[in-house]
Amino acid sequence: MIGINLVSACLCGIHCRYDGRSKPVDRFVRMLREGKCVPFCPEILGGLTTPREPAFLSGGDGFAVLDGTRRVILRDVHGDVTAEFLRGAELSVRYASALNPELIYLKEKSPSCGISSGPAAPGVTAAALIRSGFRVEAVD
């Protein structure tokens, strides 16, 4: 598909974040309405529900999770959701491979989608997409 972008679904106004909310950005909501983007949520793709307990990377980053040296843990109930995050990342890479987007816009400060350096980034999906050679951009 030429001219299409993948966008974190929460940026398109879809209520899929851990807290059941979204983080709409006008340009992405408009792009969705005009059919110029495909929204996706790696955590939902991985089988997690909305709402859900907040998750964090247990030391390291998304690359370490992909490599099997770190985990993704739920903050309050201390459950391990690494498998769900890895599945969501795998399916996100498959979507991107099928759509061949010009750019993938990811929600910053997310254990899945975060890109910048910091305690929760790059996230698992961001790392998988970067490792697979896709162009990604953070949106705060």
Secondary structure, DSSP 8 states (H G I E B T S, - for coil): -TT-EEEEGGGGT---STTS-----HHHHHHHHTT-EEEE-HHHHTT--SS---EEESSS-HHHHHTTSS-EEETTT--B-HHHHHHHHHHHHHHHHHH--S-EEEESS-TTT--SSBTTBS-HHHHHHHHTT--EEEE-
